[in-house]
Amino acid sequence: MQVEIITIGDEILIGQIVDTNSAFMGQLLNLNGMSVKQITSVSDSREHIMKALDEAKSRADIILMTGGLGPTKDDITKKTLCEYFNTTMRFDEGAYEDVTNIFATYGKEVTPINRLQAEVPANCEVLRNKVGTAPGMWFNVDGKIFVSMPGVPFEMKALMTEQVVPRIRSMFKLPVIVHKTILTQGIGESTLSELLNDWEDSLGPLNIKLAYLPSPGMVRLRMSSRGEDEKKLKDLTDQKIEELKKIIPEYIYGYEVYGEEKETLEMMVGKMLKEKKKTVSTAESCTGGYISHLITKVPGSSLYYTGSVISYAYEIKESELGVPHDVIMQHGAVSQPVVEQMAKAIRERYKTDYSISASGIAGPDGGTADKPVGTVWIAVATPDKVISEKFLFGSNRERNIQKTANAALNMLKKELASL
């Protein structure tokens, strides 16, 4: 079952808004056994919409559209659909009832322009919109299904989950699609690919596809398979993951199941700290509080996180964390002795079981021949030792900050796992 998505609106093409609708629809459709053939964004132009519909019809069985259904003159989708399907407008009482109810919720009367929301192409089935004023529209023409939905994300999501997908599932027998993602940290995409060459080749005969999804400091490995027997697909996937654990055990830090909440590195660390009844504090330089931000994004982090010192300047490293001036002068702020002192000091000062510290050259300036941009030292202090490691992350400032935070959390995770 091939599906194509068309998003309509100048605001998408000029970057005024981000197209989150396609991402939501793609995931929901995939979970229900449907493959998205293509995603197309077009302007609020009759010609562009007509051409996009013609092209989509030649490739897909189902065409899903969002956007352009408002009551103002720039929203032309309904008129264009009338022309495309050679039909006229009709007034739909059910759609008007929904418009009236929405306005009543805000204590307002329906205006003449909003009354136009209840006008729909004569050959469509109306999908009642209980959370907005623009109804969805379902067309079944020449063996193809066209569905037009509002571009407002929460309205589209309600229509997709409550009406569109259930209706499609009732009409067609759809295959099962199984995804599972392995989360790795501390190894690059190309190096990982070399290590997994033989294992990856073994996936082909099992009809399991592997995708590499790199992000700063991490690579996600998504395994995908489709068929009729869900249990068999899951068992095969789990079997190959067990093989993978033996090849790269030191780089795997977690897993994701497609469609379920993603378990981030900071969530895993938080879970381990809570289970082991341990606390952590942070002393940050180059990351400027980003490690703290990630830790405190997790609900309930107050149970295990106490606080941080953002020691960006030399003077703060000395006055707040007790790093000797001569050590900084001799080794530099980005060095093993400094970062280890930072970790020990914050752990003692905040009386936590563990601590993380980081100091580096985020860039784009500040690098030297000995310490180029991207040089970072990270330390983790435990109840009985301090471990530290040097990293070379590259020249991009934002990515260096993200990579540093991820590497620091992963170092802490490894220490917690050894308890």
QUIPEGI-V792353 format. One record per residue. N is the residue number from 1. RES is the residue in one letter. PHI is phi in radians with two decimals (* if undefined). OMEGA is omega in whole degrees, 0 to 359 (NA if undefined). Layout:
BEGIN
n=N res=RES phi=PHI omega=OMEGA
n=N res=RES phi=PHI omega=OMEGA
END
This chain:
BEGIN
n=1 res=M phi=* omega=183
n=2 res=Q phi=-1.62 omega=181
n=3 res=V phi=-2.14 omega=173
n=4 res=E phi=-2.17 omega=180
n=5 res=I phi=-1.97 omega=176
n=6 res=I phi=-2.14 omega=175
n=7 res=T phi=-1.84 omega=187
n=8 res=I phi=-2.03 omega=176
n=9 res=G phi=2.66 omega=177
n=10 res=D phi=-1.06 omega=184
n=11 res=E phi=-1.08 omega=177
n=12 res=I phi=-1.31 omega=186
n=13 res=L phi=-1.24 omega=179
n=14 res=I phi=-1.62 omega=176
n=15 res=G phi=1.38 omega=180
n=16 res=Q phi=-1.24 omega=173
n=17 res=I phi=-2.29 omega=177
n=18 res=V phi=-1.69 omega=182
n=19 res=D phi=-1.36 omega=176
n=20 res=T phi=-1.48 omega=181
n=21 res=N phi=-1.05 omega=182
n=22 res=S phi=-1.10 omega=179
n=23 res=A phi=-1.09 omega=179
n=24 res=F phi=-1.12 omega=181
n=25 res=M phi=-1.12 omega=180
n=26 res=G phi=-1.04 omega=180
n=27 res=Q phi=-1.17 omega=181
n=28 res=L phi=-1.10 omega=180
n=29 res=L phi=-1.12 omega=181
n=30 res=N phi=-1.10 omega=179
n=31 res=L phi=-1.10 omega=181
n=32 res=N phi=-1.84 omega=172
n=33 res=G phi=1.44 omega=180
n=34 res=M phi=-1.95 omega=181
n=35 res=S phi=-1.78 omega=176
n=36 res=V phi=-1.49 omega=183
n=37 res=K phi=-1.36 omega=183
n=38 res=Q phi=-2.83 omega=173
n=39 res=I phi=-2.09 omega=183
n=40 res=T phi=-2.21 omega=174
n=41 res=S phi=-1.96 omega=181
n=42 res=V phi=-2.27 omega=180
n=43 res=S phi=-1.37 omega=176
n=44 res=D phi=-1.34 omega=183
n=45 res=S phi=-2.36 omega=180
n=46 res=R phi=-0.96 omega=183
n=47 res=E phi=-1.11 omega=181
n=48 res=H phi=-1.14 omega=181
n=49 res=I phi=-1.15 omega=180
n=50 res=M phi=-1.07 omega=181
n=51 res=K phi=-1.15 omega=180
n=52 res=A phi=-1.09 omega=179
n=53 res=L phi=-1.15 omega=179
n=54 res=D phi=-1.06 omega=182
n=55 res=E phi=-1.19 omega=180
n=56 res=A phi=-1.12 omega=181
n=57 res=K phi=-1.08 omega=181
n=58 res=S phi=-1.35 omega=185
n=59 res=R phi=-1.92 omega=193
n=60 res=A phi=-2.17 omega=176
n=61 res=D phi=-1.56 omega=182
n=62 res=I phi=-2.25 omega=179
n=63 res=I phi=-2.04 omega=181
n=64 res=L phi=-1.88 omega=181
n=65 res=M phi=-2.07 omega=171
n=66 res=T phi=-2.31 omega=173
n=67 res=G phi=1.78 omega=175
n=68 res=G phi=1.34 omega=183
n=69 res=L phi=-1.93 omega=178
n=70 res=G phi=-1.26 omega=184
n=71 res=P phi=-1.56 omega=184
n=72 res=T phi=-1.56 omega=187
n=73 res=K phi=-1.14 omega=181
n=74 res=D phi=-1.36 omega=179
n=75 res=D phi=-1.60 omega=190
n=76 res=I phi=-2.02 omega=187
n=77 res=T phi=-1.07 omega=183
n=78 res=K phi=-1.08 omega=179
n=79 res=K phi=-1.10 omega=180
n=80 res=T phi=-1.16 omega=178
n=81 res=L phi=-1.14 omega=176
n=82 res=C phi=-1.04 omega=180
n=83 res=E phi=-1.18 omega=183
n=84 res=Y phi=-1.11 omega=182
n=85 res=F phi=-1.69 omega=176
n=86 res=N phi=0.95 omega=181
n=87 res=T phi=-2.40 omega=180
n=88 res=T phi=-2.14 omega=178
n=89 res=M phi=-1.51 omega=171
n=90 res=R phi=-2.33 omega=179
n=91 res=F phi=-1.65 omega=183
n=92 res=D phi=-1.86 omega=183
n=93 res=E phi=-1.13 omega=180
n=94 res=G phi=-1.10 omega=178
n=95 res=A phi=-1.11 omega=179
n=96 res=Y phi=-1.16 omega=176
n=97 res=E phi=-1.06 omega=179
n=98 res=D phi=-1.15 omega=177
n=99 res=V phi=-1.08 omega=180
n=100 res=T phi=-1.05 omega=181
n=101 res=N phi=-1.14 omega=179
n=102 res=I phi=-1.11 omega=180
n=103 res=F phi=-1.15 omega=179
n=104 res=A phi=-1.10 omega=178
n=105 res=T phi=-1.01 omega=181
n=106 res=Y phi=-1.72 omega=178
n=107 res=G phi=1.20 omega=183
n=108 res=K phi=-2.16 omega=175
n=109 res=E phi=-1.58 omega=178
n=110 res=V phi=-1.24 omega=179
n=111 res=T phi=-1.45 omega=179
n=112 res=P phi=-0.98 omega=181
n=113 res=I phi=-1.20 omega=179
n=114 res=N phi=-1.33 omega=175
n=115 res=R phi=-1.08 omega=179
n=116 res=L phi=-1.13 omega=178
n=117 res=Q phi=-1.06 omega=182
n=118 res=A phi=-1.46 omega=176
n=119 res=E phi=-1.52 omega=184
n=120 res=V phi=-2.38 omega=175
n=121 res=P phi=-1.02 omega=187
n=122 res=A phi=-1.10 omega=185
n=123 res=N phi=-1.66 omega=181
n=124 res=C phi=-1.77 omega=167
n=125 res=E phi=-1.64 omega=182
n=126 res=V phi=-1.42 omega=172
n=127 res=L phi=-1.77 omega=186
n=128 res=R phi=-1.09 omega=180
n=129 res=N phi=-1.79 omega=184
n=130 res=K phi=-1.51 omega=183
n=131 res=V phi=-2.06 omega=180
n=132 res=G phi=-2.71 omega=185
n=133 res=T phi=-1.80 omega=180
n=134 res=A phi=-1.72 omega=179
n=135 res=P phi=-1.26 omega=170
n=136 res=G phi=-1.38 omega=182
n=137 res=M phi=-2.37 omega=183
n=138 res=W phi=-1.97 omega=179
n=139 res=F phi=-2.07 omega=174
n=140 res=N phi=-2.11 omega=189
n=141 res=V phi=-2.28 omega=176
n=142 res=D phi=0.94 omega=178
n=143 res=G phi=1.33 omega=178
n=144 res=K phi=-1.98 omega=178
n=145 res=I phi=-1.84 omega=175
n=146 res=F phi=-2.07 omega=178
n=147 res=V phi=-2.26 omega=178
n=148 res=S phi=-1.94 omega=183
n=149 res=M phi=-2.31 omega=177
n=150 res=P phi=-1.10 omega=180
n=151 res=G phi=-1.47 omega=178
n=152 res=V phi=-1.13 omega=190
n=153 res=P phi=-0.94 omega=184
n=154 res=F phi=-1.23 omega=176
n=155 res=E phi=-1.27 omega=178
n=156 res=M phi=-1.05 omega=182
n=157 res=K phi=-1.06 omega=179
n=158 res=A phi=-1.11 omega=179
n=159 res=L phi=-1.15 omega=181
n=160 res=M phi=-1.11 omega=186
n=161 res=T phi=-1.34 omega=186
n=162 res=E phi=-1.65 omega=185
n=163 res=Q phi=-2.27 omega=189
n=164 res=V phi=-1.17 omega=182
n=165 res=V phi=-1.11 omega=177
n=166 res=P phi=-1.00 omega=180
n=167 res=R phi=-1.17 omega=178
n=168 res=I phi=-1.10 omega=180
n=169 res=R phi=-1.09 omega=180
n=170 res=S phi=-1.30 omega=184
n=171 res=M phi=-1.64 omega=187
n=172 res=F phi=-2.31 omega=172
n=173 res=K phi=-1.51 omega=186
n=174 res=L phi=-1.92 omega=179
n=175 res=P phi=-1.30 omega=174
n=176 res=V phi=-1.63 omega=175
n=177 res=I phi=-2.09 omega=181
n=178 res=V phi=-2.02 omega=175
n=179 res=H phi=-2.14 omega=167
n=180 res=K phi=-2.56 omega=185
n=181 res=T phi=-2.06 omega=177
n=182 res=I phi=-1.72 omega=183
n=183 res=L phi=-1.72 omega=179
n=184 res=T phi=-2.15 omega=180
n=185 res=Q phi=-2.51 omega=175
n=186 res=G phi=1.64 omega=179
n=187 res=I phi=-2.56 omega=182
n=188 res=G phi=-1.36 omega=184
n=189 res=E phi=-1.07 omega=184
n=190 res=S phi=-1.20 omega=178
n=191 res=T phi=-1.12 omega=178
n=192 res=L phi=-1.07 omega=180
n=193 res=S phi=-1.06 omega=179
n=194 res=E phi=-1.13 omega=180
n=195 res=L phi=-1.12 omega=187
n=196 res=L phi=-1.74 omega=187
n=197 res=N phi=-0.94 omega=182
n=198 res=D phi=-1.18 omega=180
n=199 res=W phi=-1.11 omega=180
n=200 res=E phi=-1.13 omega=178
n=201 res=D phi=-1.09 omega=181
n=202 res=S phi=-1.27 omega=181
n=203 res=L phi=-1.35 omega=184
n=204 res=G phi=-0.95 omega=180
n=205 res=P phi=-1.07 omega=180
n=206 res=L phi=-1.62 omega=182
n=207 res=N phi=1.04 omega=175
n=208 res=I phi=-1.83 omega=179
n=209 res=K phi=-1.67 omega=179
n=210 res=L phi=-2.08 omega=176
n=211 res=A phi=-2.17 omega=176
n=212 res=Y phi=-1.67 omega=182
n=213 res=L phi=-2.13 omega=183
n=214 res=P phi=-1.39 omega=172
n=215 res=S phi=-2.56 omega=185
n=216 res=P phi=-0.94 omega=176
n=217 res=G phi=1.39 omega=184
n=218 res=M phi=-2.43 omega=169
n=219 res=V phi=-2.39 omega=176
n=220 res=R phi=-1.73 omega=179
n=221 res=L phi=-1.89 omega=182
n=222 res=R phi=-1.71 omega=176
n=223 res=M phi=-1.77 omega=183
n=224 res=S phi=-2.32 omega=175
n=225 res=S phi=-2.59 omega=179
n=226 res=R phi=-2.39 omega=180
n=227 res=G phi=3.06 omega=182
n=228 res=E phi=-1.76 omega=186
n=229 res=D phi=-1.83 omega=184
n=230 res=E phi=-1.10 omega=181
n=231 res=K phi=-1.09 omega=180
n=232 res=K phi=-1.11 omega=179
n=233 res=L phi=-1.10 omega=180
n=234 res=K phi=-1.17 omega=180
n=235 res=D phi=-1.13 omega=178
n=236 res=L phi=-1.10 omega=180
n=237 res=T phi=-1.10 omega=180
n=238 res=D phi=-1.10 omega=179
n=239 res=Q phi=-1.10 omega=181
n=240 res=K phi=-1.25 omega=177
n=241 res=I phi=-1.18 omega=177
n=242 res=E phi=-1.07 omega=176
n=243 res=E phi=-1.15 omega=181
n=244 res=L phi=-1.10 omega=180
n=245 res=K phi=-1.03 omega=181
n=246 res=K phi=-1.39 omega=182
n=247 res=I phi=-1.53 omega=184
n=248 res=I phi=-2.29 omega=184
n=249 res=P phi=-1.06 omega=185
n=250 res=E phi=-1.32 omega=183
n=251 res=Y phi=-1.83 omega=182
n=252 res=I phi=-1.45 omega=178
n=253 res=Y phi=-2.12 omega=178
n=254 res=G phi=3.02 omega=185
n=255 res=Y phi=-2.49 omega=173
n=256 res=E phi=-2.24 omega=171
n=257 res=V phi=-1.87 omega=185
n=258 res=Y phi=-0.97 omega=178
n=259 res=G phi=1.61 omega=178
n=260 res=E phi=-1.79 omega=181
n=261 res=E phi=-1.04 omega=180
n=262 res=K phi=-1.31 omega=178
n=263 res=E phi=-1.65 omega=183
n=264 res=T phi=-1.39 omega=179
n=265 res=L phi=-1.07 omega=179
n=266 res=E phi=-1.17 omega=176
n=267 res=M phi=-1.18 omega=180
n=268 res=M phi=-1.13 omega=179
n=269 res=V phi=-1.09 omega=179
n=270 res=G phi=-1.07 omega=179
n=271 res=K phi=-1.08 omega=180
n=272 res=M phi=-1.18 omega=179
n=273 res=L phi=-1.10 omega=179
n=274 res=K phi=-1.15 omega=181
n=275 res=E phi=-1.10 omega=183
n=276 res=K phi=-1.64 omega=179
n=277 res=K phi=0.98 omega=180
n=278 res=K phi=-2.05 omega=180
n=279 res=T phi=-2.14 omega=181
n=280 res=V phi=-2.52 omega=174
n=281 res=S phi=-2.33 omega=183
n=282 res=T phi=-2.38 omega=172
n=283 res=A phi=-2.24 omega=188
n=284 res=E phi=-2.07 omega=173
n=285 res=S phi=-2.11 omega=186
n=286 res=C phi=-1.12 omega=182
n=287 res=T phi=-1.47 omega=173
n=288 res=G phi=0.97 omega=179
n=289 res=G phi=1.78 omega=183
n=290 res=Y phi=-1.18 omega=177
n=291 res=I phi=-1.09 omega=178
n=292 res=S phi=-1.07 omega=179
n=293 res=H phi=-1.03 omega=180
n=294 res=L phi=-1.10 omega=181
n=295 res=I phi=-1.07 omega=185
n=296 res=T phi=-1.45 omega=171
n=297 res=K phi=-1.16 omega=186
n=298 res=V phi=-1.45 omega=178
n=299 res=P phi=-0.99 omega=179
n=300 res=G phi=1.52 omega=183
n=301 res=S phi=-1.16 omega=178
n=302 res=S phi=-1.11 omega=179
n=303 res=L phi=-1.26 omega=185
n=304 res=Y phi=-2.31 omega=181
n=305 res=Y phi=-1.95 omega=184
n=306 res=T phi=-1.79 omega=182
n=307 res=G phi=2.85 omega=186
n=308 res=S phi=-2.59 omega=167
n=309 res=V phi=-2.01 omega=177
n=310 res=I phi=-1.62 omega=186
n=311 res=S phi=-1.69 omega=184
n=312 res=Y phi=-1.22 omega=182
n=313 res=A phi=-1.60 omega=176
n=314 res=Y phi=-0.96 omega=185
n=315 res=E phi=-1.05 omega=180
n=316 res=I phi=-1.28 omega=176
n=317 res=K phi=-1.04 omega=181
n=318 res=E phi=-1.33 omega=187
n=319 res=S phi=-1.33 omega=185
n=320 res=E phi=-1.64 omega=185
n=321 res=L phi=-2.09 omega=173
n=322 res=G phi=1.21 omega=177
n=323 res=V phi=-1.28 omega=181
n=324 res=P phi=-1.04 omega=181
n=325 res=H phi=-1.01 omega=183
n=326 res=D phi=-1.19 omega=177
n=327 res=V phi=-1.18 omega=178
n=328 res=I phi=-1.12 omega=181
n=329 res=M phi=-1.14 omega=183
n=330 res=Q phi=-1.32 omega=188
n=331 res=H phi=-1.82 omega=186
n=332 res=G phi=1.59 omega=181
n=333 res=A phi=-1.15 omega=178
n=334 res=V phi=-1.70 omega=184
n=335 res=S phi=-2.77 omega=180
n=336 res=Q phi=-1.10 omega=181
n=337 res=P phi=-1.05 omega=182
n=338 res=V phi=-1.20 omega=184
n=339 res=V phi=-1.19 omega=177
n=340 res=E phi=-1.20 omega=177
n=341 res=Q phi=-1.12 omega=178
n=342 res=M phi=-1.05 omega=181
n=343 res=A phi=-1.15 omega=180
n=344 res=K phi=-1.11 omega=184
n=345 res=A phi=-1.16 omega=182
n=346 res=I phi=-1.20 omega=178
n=347 res=R phi=-1.13 omega=180
n=348 res=E phi=-1.24 omega=183
n=349 res=R phi=-1.14 omega=183
n=350 res=Y phi=-1.70 omega=174
n=351 res=K phi=0.91 omega=178
n=352 res=T phi=-1.87 omega=179
n=353 res=D phi=-1.27 omega=182
n=354 res=Y phi=-2.33 omega=173
n=355 res=S phi=-2.62 omega=177
n=356 res=I phi=-2.17 omega=172
n=357 res=S phi=-2.38 omega=179
n=358 res=A phi=-2.62 omega=176
n=359 res=S phi=-2.53 omega=183
n=360 res=G phi=-2.84 omega=178
n=361 res=I phi=-1.91 omega=185
n=362 res=A phi=-1.27 omega=179
n=363 res=G phi=1.64 omega=5
n=364 res=P phi=-1.39 omega=180
n=365 res=D phi=-1.88 omega=173
n=366 res=G phi=1.74 omega=182
n=367 res=G phi=-1.38 omega=176
n=368 res=T phi=-2.27 omega=178
n=369 res=A phi=-1.11 omega=180
n=370 res=D phi=-1.39 omega=182
n=371 res=K phi=-2.28 omega=180
n=372 res=P phi=-1.22 omega=175
n=373 res=V phi=-0.95 omega=182
n=374 res=G phi=1.78 omega=176
n=375 res=T phi=-1.29 omega=182
n=376 res=V phi=-2.44 omega=170
n=377 res=W phi=-1.93 omega=178
n=378 res=I phi=-2.20 omega=177
n=379 res=A phi=-2.30 omega=173
n=380 res=V phi=-2.21 omega=177
n=381 res=A phi=-1.74 omega=179
n=382 res=T phi=-2.00 omega=179
n=383 res=P phi=-1.04 omega=184
n=384 res=D phi=-2.30 omega=181
n=385 res=K phi=-2.88 omega=172
n=386 res=V phi=-2.24 omega=176
n=387 res=I phi=-1.96 omega=181
n=388 res=S phi=-2.49 omega=181
n=389 res=E phi=-2.64 omega=178
n=390 res=K phi=-1.72 omega=179
n=391 res=F phi=-2.24 omega=172
n=392 res=L phi=-2.12 omega=191
n=393 res=F phi=-1.73 omega=180
n=394 res=G phi=2.11 omega=191
n=395 res=S phi=-1.86 omega=184
n=396 res=N phi=-1.57 omega=186
n=397 res=R phi=-1.03 omega=183
n=398 res=E phi=-1.07 omega=180
n=399 res=R phi=-1.16 omega=178
n=400 res=N phi=-1.09 omega=179
n=401 res=I phi=-1.13 omega=179
n=402 res=Q phi=-1.14 omega=180
n=403 res=K phi=-1.11 omega=179
n=404 res=T phi=-1.08 omega=180
n=405 res=A phi=-1.09 omega=180
n=406 res=N phi=-1.14 omega=179
n=407 res=A phi=-1.14 omega=180
n=408 res=A phi=-1.12 omega=179
n=409 res=L phi=-1.13 omega=179
n=410 res=N phi=-1.20 omega=175
n=411 res=M phi=-1.09 omega=177
n=412 res=L phi=-1.13 omega=180
n=413 res=K phi=-1.02 omega=180
n=414 res=K phi=-1.11 omega=178
n=415 res=E phi=-1.20 omega=179
n=416 res=L phi=-1.16 omega=180
n=417 res=A phi=-1.16 omega=182
n=418 res=S phi=-1.45 omega=181
n=419 res=L phi=-1.19 omega=NA
END
